[in-house]
Amino acid sequence: MRKLFLLAGMVLLVCRLFAQQNPPTYSGGEGDGAKKGFNKENIFIGGNIALGFYTDVFNIGANPEIGYSVAQWLDAGVVFNINYTSQKADPYYNGNEGIKYTSYGAGVFARIYPVRFLFVALQPEQNWGHYTSTISGSVNTQATSFIAGIGYASRFVGQSSSFIMVGFDLLHNTYSPYNDPYTGSALPIIRAGFDFYLHPSRRR
């Protein structure tokens, strides 16, 4: 849990420092008509579907989120998640151990746009779950994750956005929902999602 607070604090601090130098605007740019300071038209809600796979492992998850377009090049907010991971029993790969893992959690995210259509994603989060093995039984778990990835987006601040990204959990904690539950190796995380602004602007 301490790792989550530390990682989340670092992400939010970076967002705050850069936001002071780059106030949010409409998607129309930073012309004379652009609004400065807090803008309710920059609040968005949405989410994504996550998929992961590796050998005999399958992962699927959902990630609802609420966020704010801090600047033309930065979105930040809070995200929730639920994940399901399963691994088939295989005597040659995992000693014939079948695994199922259901988890839920929450965290913060930042998406940084070095160019209009590409972004870097950072997402620290804390997860809790229930892990079941056909050999060792069941156990309740928790794990801190830090997802980093890159993606492509079609984004208009104050209107809507859609995106797809690929990432990995950099912390590799044992019960991370983004790891191979047998080897502990990181699974690729593929996400596609949509965001909608609560008060769409009329400017494009």
NUZABA-710741 format. One line per 5 residues: number of its first residue (from 1); for each residue x, y, z of N, C-alpha, C. Coordinates in Angstrom, 2 decimals. Example, Ala and Ser with C-alpha at 12.3 -4.5 7.8 and 13.67 -1.06 7.14 Angstrom:
NUZABA-710741
1	13.19,-5.69,7.80,12.30,-4.50,7.80,13.20,-3.30,7.80; 12.85,-2.25,7.08,13.67,-1.06,7.14,12.90,0.03,7.87
***
This chain:
NUZABA-710741
1	0.82,-1.20,0.00,0.00,0.00,0.00,0.86,1.26,0.00; 1.96,1.24,0.74,2.85,2.40,0.76,3.41,2.68,-0.63; 3.73,1.61,-1.36,4.23,1.79,-2.73,3.19,2.48,-3.59; 1.91,2.11,-3.43,0.85,2.73,-4.22,0.77,4.21,-3.95; 0.77,4.61,-2.66,0.69,6.03,-2.32,1.89,6.80,-2.86
6	3.07,6.19,-2.78,4.28,6.84,-3.27,4.22,7.03,-4.77; 3.84,5.98,-5.49,3.76,6.06,-6.95,2.67,7.03,-7.39; 1.51,6.96,-6.73,0.41,7.87,-7.07,0.81,9.32,-6.80; 1.49,9.55,-5.67,1.94,10.91,-5.35,2.91,11.45,-6.38; 3.81,10.60,-6.85,4.78,11.04,-7.86,4.08,11.41,-9.16
11	3.11,10.57,-9.58,2.38,10.86,-10.82,1.61,12.17,-10.70; 0.89,12.36,-9.59,0.09,13.57,-9.41,0.96,14.82,-9.27; 2.13,14.69,-8.62,3.03,15.82,-8.47,3.55,16.28,-9.83; 3.94,15.33,-10.66,4.42,15.68,-12.00,3.31,16.36,-12.80; 2.08,15.80,-12.70,0.95,16.41,-13.42,0.70,17.83,-12.94
16	0.77,18.07,-11.64,0.50,19.40,-11.08,1.56,20.40,-11.51; 2.82,19.99,-11.48,3.90,20.90,-11.87,3.79,21.32,-13.32; 3.51,20.36,-14.19,3.42,20.70,-15.60,2.12,21.44,-15.92; 1.05,21.14,-15.18,-0.22,21.81,-15.43,-0.14,23.30,-15.13; 0.69,23.69,-14.16,0.85,25.10,-13.83,1.44,25.88,-14.99
21	2.23,25.18,-15.80,2.85,25.84,-16.95,2.01,25.69,-18.21; 1.04,24.74,-18.20,0.24,24.47,-19.39,-1.22,24.35,-19.00; -1.93,25.47,-18.80,-3.33,25.41,-18.38,-4.19,24.72,-19.42; -5.29,24.07,-19.00,-6.14,23.35,-19.92,-6.86,24.28,-20.88; -7.19,23.77,-22.05,-7.85,24.56,-23.08,-8.91,23.70,-23.75
26	-9.71,24.34,-24.59,-10.57,23.61,-25.48,-9.74,22.92,-26.55; -10.39,22.01,-27.28,-9.69,21.35,-28.36,-9.36,22.32,-29.49; -9.95,23.51,-29.44,-9.68,24.48,-30.48,-8.30,25.09,-30.39; -7.54,24.83,-29.30,-6.19,25.36,-29.20,-6.08,26.45,-28.17; -4.99,27.21,-28.20,-4.73,28.21,-27.19,-4.88,29.62,-27.72
31	-5.91,29.79,-28.56,-6.16,31.11,-29.10,-6.85,32.00,-28.10; -7.32,33.16,-28.56,-7.93,34.13,-27.66,-9.21,33.61,-27.02; -9.90,32.65,-27.71,-11.15,32.15,-27.17,-11.00,31.00,-26.21; -9.79,30.51,-25.99,-9.58,29.35,-25.11,-9.74,29.75,-23.65; -10.37,28.89,-22.88,-10.56,29.16,-21.47,-9.35,28.70,-20.67
36	-9.02,29.43,-19.61,-7.90,29.11,-18.75,-8.41,28.68,-17.38; -7.55,28.00,-16.60,-7.95,27.56,-15.28,-8.86,26.34,-15.34; -9.55,26.04,-14.20,-10.43,24.88,-14.16,-11.59,25.05,-15.13; -11.87,24.00,-15.89,-12.91,24.05,-16.90,-13.74,22.78,-16.81; -15.00,22.88,-16.44,-15.84,21.70,-16.28,-15.99,20.91,-17.58
41	-15.77,21.56,-18.70,-15.87,20.88,-19.98,-14.69,19.93,-20.23; -13.69,19.98,-19.36,-12.54,19.09,-19.50,-12.66,17.82,-18.65; -13.78,17.67,-17.90,-14.01,16.46,-17.10,-14.58,15.37,-18.00; -14.04,14.17,-17.90,-14.54,13.07,-18.72,-14.72,11.79,-17.90; -15.59,10.92,-18.40,-15.75,9.59,-17.83,-15.65,8.58,-18.97
46	-15.32,7.36,-18.63,-15.21,6.33,-19.65,-14.56,5.10,-19.09; -13.74,4.47,-19.89,-13.06,3.27,-19.45,-12.59,2.43,-20.60; -12.12,1.24,-20.27,-11.57,0.38,-21.31,-11.72,-1.08,-20.93; -11.52,-1.91,-21.90,-11.48,-3.35,-21.73,-10.04,-3.80,-21.90; -9.56,-4.66,-20.99,-8.17,-5.13,-21.03,-8.12,-6.61,-21.37
51	-7.12,-6.98,-22.19,-6.89,-8.37,-22.54,-5.42,-8.69,-22.35; -5.12,-9.89,-21.86,-3.73,-10.33,-21.73,-3.65,-11.82,-22.02; -2.54,-12.24,-22.58,-2.40,-13.66,-22.91,-0.93,-14.02,-22.99; -0.64,-15.26,-22.57,0.73,-15.75,-22.60,0.70,-17.25,-22.37; 1.16,-18.04,-23.33,1.12,-19.49,-23.27,-0.32,-19.95,-22.96
56	-0.56,-20.59,-21.80,-1.89,-21.09,-21.46,-2.65,-20.14,-20.53; -2.20,-18.89,-20.43,-2.81,-17.93,-19.52,-3.74,-16.99,-20.28; -4.90,-16.71,-19.69,-5.85,-15.76,-20.27,-6.24,-14.75,-19.22; -6.31,-13.48,-19.62,-6.70,-12.40,-18.69,-7.67,-11.46,-19.38; -8.73,-11.08,-18.67,-9.66,-10.08,-19.17,-10.05,-9.17,-18.02
61	-10.24,-7.90,-18.31,-10.58,-6.96,-17.25,-11.32,-5.75,-17.79; -11.94,-5.00,-16.88,-12.62,-3.75,-17.21,-12.10,-2.66,-16.30; -11.98,-1.43,-16.83,-11.38,-0.32,-16.10,-12.18,0.97,-16.28; -13.26,1.16,-15.52,-13.96,2.45,-15.56,-13.08,3.55,-14.96; -13.22,4.77,-15.50,-12.36,5.86,-15.05,-13.10,7.20,-15.10
66	-12.62,8.13,-14.29,-13.06,9.52,-14.36,-11.80,10.38,-14.34; -11.75,11.36,-15.23,-10.51,12.12,-15.35,-10.74,13.56,-15.78; -9.63,14.24,-15.99,-9.64,15.67,-16.34,-8.51,15.93,-17.32; -8.82,16.66,-18.37,-7.79,17.06,-19.33,-7.07,18.29,-18.78; -5.92,18.04,-18.16,-5.16,19.09,-17.50,-4.61,20.08,-18.53
71	-4.21,19.56,-19.67,-3.67,20.37,-20.76,-3.90,19.61,-22.06; -3.60,20.24,-23.18,-3.75,19.56,-24.46,-2.91,18.29,-24.52; -1.84,18.24,-23.75,-0.94,17.09,-23.82,-1.03,16.17,-22.60; -2.02,16.41,-21.69,-2.05,15.62,-20.46,-3.48,15.38,-19.96; -3.82,14.09,-19.73,-5.03,13.69,-19.03,-4.62,12.99,-17.74
76	-5.39,13.19,-16.67,-5.11,12.52,-15.40,-6.42,12.25,-14.68; -6.43,11.22,-13.80,-7.66,10.92,-13.10,-7.56,9.69,-12.23; -8.72,9.16,-11.88,-8.85,8.00,-11.01,-9.44,6.85,-11.82; -8.92,5.65,-11.58,-9.38,4.48,-12.33,-9.69,3.34,-11.37; -10.70,2.55,-11.70,-11.07,1.35,-10.95,-10.91,0.16,-11.88
81	-10.77,-1.02,-11.31,-10.58,-2.17,-12.19,-11.11,-3.45,-11.58; -11.45,-4.37,-12.47,-11.75,-5.74,-12.08,-11.13,-6.64,-13.13; -10.45,-7.70,-12.69,-9.72,-8.58,-13.60,-9.99,-10.03,-13.29; -9.96,-10.84,-14.33,-10.07,-12.29,-14.18,-8.93,-12.93,-14.97; -8.18,-13.82,-14.30,-7.07,-14.53,-14.93,-7.22,-16.02,-14.71
86	-6.98,-16.80,-15.75,-7.03,-18.25,-15.61,-5.84,-18.87,-16.34; -5.39,-19.99,-15.82,-4.31,-20.75,-16.45,-4.70,-22.22,-16.48; -4.63,-22.82,-17.64,-4.99,-24.22,-17.79,-3.95,-25.13,-17.15; -4.41,-26.25,-16.64,-3.51,-27.26,-16.11,-2.75,-27.91,-17.27; -1.44,-28.00,-17.14,-0.59,-28.56,-18.17,0.59,-29.28,-17.51
91	0.66,-30.61,-17.61,1.73,-31.35,-16.91,3.13,-31.00,-17.40; 3.25,-30.48,-18.61,4.56,-30.16,-19.16,5.00,-28.72,-18.87; 4.03,-27.85,-18.66,4.35,-26.43,-18.47,4.29,-25.99,-17.01; 3.26,-26.40,-16.28,3.06,-25.90,-14.92,2.81,-26.99,-13.89; 3.27,-28.20,-14.17,3.09,-29.28,-13.20,1.64,-29.69,-13.01
96	0.82,-29.46,-14.05,-0.60,-29.83,-14.02,-1.39,-29.03,-12.98; -0.95,-27.79,-12.75,-1.65,-26.91,-11.81,-2.55,-25.94,-12.57; -3.83,-25.99,-12.30,-4.77,-25.03,-12.85,-4.97,-23.88,-11.89; -5.08,-22.66,-12.42,-5.16,-21.47,-11.56,-6.28,-20.55,-12.05; -7.00,-19.99,-11.07,-7.98,-18.94,-11.35,-7.75,-17.81,-10.36
101	-7.80,-16.57,-10.87,-7.52,-15.42,-10.01,-8.47,-14.28,-10.39; -9.31,-13.87,-9.45,-10.21,-12.74,-9.65,-9.77,-11.61,-8.73; -9.62,-10.39,-9.28,-9.14,-9.27,-8.48,-9.91,-8.00,-8.81; -9.83,-7.06,-7.87,-10.41,-5.73,-8.07,-9.47,-4.73,-7.43; -9.56,-3.46,-7.87,-8.65,-2.47,-7.31,-8.96,-1.07,-7.79
106	-8.07,-0.14,-7.43,-8.23,1.26,-7.79,-6.85,1.92,-7.84; -6.77,3.02,-8.56,-5.51,3.74,-8.67,-5.71,5.07,-9.36; -4.62,5.66,-9.79,-4.65,6.90,-10.55,-3.93,6.69,-11.88; -4.21,7.54,-12.84,-3.57,7.40,-14.14,-3.17,8.76,-14.70; -2.20,8.73,-15.58,-1.81,9.91,-16.36,-1.52,9.43,-17.78
111	-2.03,10.17,-18.75,-1.71,9.90,-20.16,-1.06,11.16,-20.74; 0.17,11.01,-21.15,0.97,12.14,-21.63,1.08,12.05,-23.14; 0.72,13.13,-23.84,0.70,13.15,-25.30,1.87,13.97,-25.84; 2.98,13.33,-26.22,4.08,14.08,-26.84,3.69,14.64,-28.21; 2.79,13.94,-28.89,2.16,14.42,-30.12,0.67,14.16,-29.98
116	-0.13,14.75,-30.85,-1.59,14.74,-30.69,-2.18,13.33,-30.61; -1.64,12.37,-31.36,-2.28,11.07,-31.48,-1.54,9.93,-30.76; -0.41,10.22,-30.12,0.34,9.20,-29.38,0.46,9.59,-27.92; 0.39,8.61,-27.02,0.51,8.93,-25.60,1.34,7.88,-24.87; 1.89,8.31,-23.74,2.54,7.42,-22.78,1.63,7.34,-21.56
121	1.31,6.14,-21.10,0.40,5.95,-19.97,1.16,5.49,-18.74; 0.81,6.07,-17.58,1.36,5.67,-16.29,0.18,5.45,-15.34; 0.15,4.29,-14.67,-1.00,3.97,-13.82,-0.60,3.14,-12.61; -0.32,3.76,-11.47,-0.14,2.99,-10.22,-1.50,2.61,-9.65; -1.59,1.40,-9.11,-2.85,0.94,-8.56,-2.63,-0.11,-7.49
126	-3.63,-0.31,-6.64,-3.62,-1.35,-5.61,-4.72,-2.35,-5.93; -4.38,-3.64,-5.87,-5.33,-4.69,-6.21,-5.51,-5.67,-5.05; -6.74,-6.15,-4.89,-7.06,-7.21,-3.94,-7.74,-8.33,-4.72; -7.55,-9.57,-4.28,-8.13,-10.65,-5.05,-8.26,-11.96,-4.32; -8.77,-12.95,-5.06,-8.92,-14.32,-4.56,-8.26,-15.26,-5.55
131	-7.28,-15.99,-5.07,-6.45,-16.85,-5.90,-6.76,-18.31,-5.57; -7.09,-19.10,-6.60,-7.43,-20.51,-6.40,-6.54,-21.39,-7.27; -5.90,-22.36,-6.64,-5.04,-23.32,-7.33,-5.59,-24.72,-7.14; -5.55,-25.53,-8.20,-6.02,-26.91,-8.10,-5.10,-27.76,-7.23; -3.89,-27.26,-6.93,-2.93,-28.00,-6.12,-2.81,-27.44,-4.71
136	-2.63,-26.13,-4.59,-2.35,-25.53,-3.27,-3.57,-24.92,-2.59; -4.73,-24.90,-3.24,-5.93,-24.36,-2.60,-6.15,-22.88,-2.88; -6.84,-22.20,-1.96,-7.24,-20.81,-2.16,-6.59,-19.88,-1.16; -6.42,-18.63,-1.56,-5.86,-17.63,-0.68,-6.33,-16.25,-1.14; -6.58,-15.35,-0.18,-6.88,-13.96,-0.50,-5.56,-13.20,-0.65
141	-5.50,-12.28,-1.62,-4.24,-11.64,-1.97,-4.38,-10.13,-2.08; -3.23,-9.45,-2.13,-3.17,-8.05,-2.50,-1.83,-7.78,-3.17; -1.82,-6.82,-4.08,-0.60,-6.51,-4.81,-0.65,-5.08,-5.33; 0.48,-4.40,-5.28,0.62,-3.07,-5.87,1.16,-3.23,-7.29; 0.57,-2.52,-8.23,1.01,-2.58,-9.62,1.35,-1.18,-10.12
146	2.24,-1.13,-11.10,2.53,0.13,-11.79,2.58,-0.18,-13.28; 1.50,0.21,-13.97,1.38,-0.07,-15.40,1.97,1.08,-16.19; 2.82,0.74,-17.13,3.36,1.73,-18.07,3.12,1.21,-19.48; 2.73,2.11,-20.37,2.45,1.67,-21.73,2.47,2.82,-22.72; 2.28,2.47,-23.97,2.18,3.46,-25.04,0.91,3.17,-25.82
151	0.35,4.22,-26.43,-0.90,4.00,-27.15,-1.16,5.02,-28.23; -2.22,4.75,-28.98,-2.69,5.62,-30.05,-4.07,6.12,-29.67; -4.36,7.40,-29.91,-5.65,7.97,-29.53,-6.20,8.90,-30.60; -7.52,8.95,-30.67,-8.23,9.99,-31.41,-8.91,10.83,-30.34; -8.38,12.03,-30.07,-8.76,12.78,-28.88,-9.05,14.23,-29.21
156	-10.22,14.72,-28.74,-10.59,16.12,-28.87,-11.02,16.60,-27.49; -10.18,17.40,-26.84,-10.47,17.87,-25.49,-11.79,18.64,-25.50; -12.68,18.28,-24.56,-14.00,18.90,-24.49,-15.03,18.22,-25.35; -14.63,17.18,-26.10,-15.57,16.47,-26.95,-15.60,14.98,-26.60; -14.65,14.22,-27.09,-14.59,12.79,-26.83,-13.22,12.26,-27.22
161	-12.93,11.02,-26.82,-11.68,10.40,-27.23,-11.84,8.89,-27.25; -11.04,8.24,-28.06,-10.95,6.78,-28.08,-9.47,6.43,-28.17; -9.11,5.27,-27.66,-7.69,4.94,-27.63,-7.47,3.44,-27.57; -6.27,3.03,-27.92,-5.81,1.66,-27.74,-4.37,1.72,-27.26; -3.99,0.85,-26.33,-2.64,0.89,-25.77,-2.15,-0.51,-25.44
166	-0.83,-0.62,-25.34,-0.17,-1.85,-24.89,0.76,-1.47,-23.75; 0.71,-2.23,-22.64,1.54,-1.91,-21.50,1.96,-3.14,-20.72; 2.74,-2.91,-19.65,3.20,-3.97,-18.76,3.18,-3.44,-17.32; 3.03,-4.36,-16.38,3.16,-4.03,-14.96,4.65,-4.08,-14.61; 5.24,-2.95,-14.25,6.68,-2.88,-14.02,7.11,-3.44,-12.66
171	6.18,-3.64,-11.72,6.55,-4.07,-10.38,6.66,-5.59,-10.23; 5.96,-6.35,-11.05,6.06,-7.82,-11.06,5.76,-8.45,-9.70; 4.86,-7.89,-8.91,4.50,-8.52,-7.64,3.84,-9.88,-7.87; 4.02,-10.80,-6.93,3.60,-12.19,-7.12,2.13,-12.32,-7.52; 1.25,-11.58,-6.84,-0.18,-11.71,-7.12,-0.72,-10.58,-7.99
176	0.12,-9.98,-8.79,-0.36,-8.99,-9.75,-1.29,-9.66,-10.75; -2.44,-9.04,-11.05,-3.34,-9.63,-12.04,-2.78,-9.57,-13.46; -1.63,-8.92,-13.62,-1.03,-8.77,-14.95,0.20,-9.65,-15.14; 0.39,-10.62,-14.26,1.51,-11.56,-14.36,1.03,-12.96,-14.72; 1.92,-13.73,-15.32,1.69,-15.16,-15.45,1.67,-15.74,-14.04
181	0.55,-16.32,-13.60,0.45,-16.77,-12.20,1.40,-17.90,-11.84; 1.99,-18.57,-12.82,2.91,-19.67,-12.51,4.36,-19.22,-12.55; 4.77,-18.54,-13.61,6.17,-18.13,-13.75,6.44,-16.75,-13.15; 5.40,-15.93,-12.98,5.59,-14.58,-12.47,6.02,-13.58,-13.52; 6.18,-14.00,-14.76,6.59,-13.08,-15.83,5.43,-12.16,-16.21
186	5.77,-10.94,-16.65,4.75,-9.94,-16.97,3.99,-10.32,-18.24; 2.68,-10.15,-18.19,1.84,-10.36,-19.37,1.65,-9.05,-20.11; 1.62,-9.06,-21.44,1.27,-7.84,-22.15,-0.17,-7.45,-21.86; -0.41,-6.18,-21.61,-1.74,-5.67,-21.31,-2.21,-4.87,-22.52; -3.27,-5.32,-23.15,-3.82,-4.64,-24.33,-5.16,-4.04,-23.94
191	-5.28,-2.72,-24.09,-6.51,-2.04,-23.69,-7.04,-1.17,-24.82; -8.36,-1.17,-24.95,-9.03,-0.28,-25.90,-10.21,0.35,-25.19; -10.38,1.66,-25.33,-11.45,2.31,-24.58,-11.94,3.60,-25.18; -12.94,4.18,-24.52,-13.57,5.43,-24.93,-13.75,6.32,-23.72; -13.68,7.62,-23.93,-13.99,8.61,-22.90,-14.96,9.63,-23.47
196	-15.89,10.08,-22.61,-16.87,11.07,-23.00,-16.83,12.23,-22.01; -16.81,13.44,-22.50,-16.78,14.63,-21.64,-18.18,14.93,-21.13; -18.28,15.25,-19.83,-19.58,15.43,-19.18,-20.31,16.67,-19.69; -19.54,17.70,-20.06,-20.13,18.94,-20.57,-19.46,19.27,-21.89; -19.86,18.60,-22.97,-19.18,18.80,-24.26,-19.20,20.25,-24.70
201	-18.03,20.73,-25.13,-17.96,22.09,-25.65,-18.47,22.12,-27.07; -18.77,23.32,-27.56,-19.24,23.50,-28.93,-18.12,23.84,-29.87; -16.90,23.98,-29.30,-15.75,24.32,-30.12,-15.03,23.06,-30.53; -14.48,23.02,-31.72,-13.68,21.89,-32.20,-12.33,22.40,-32.66
***
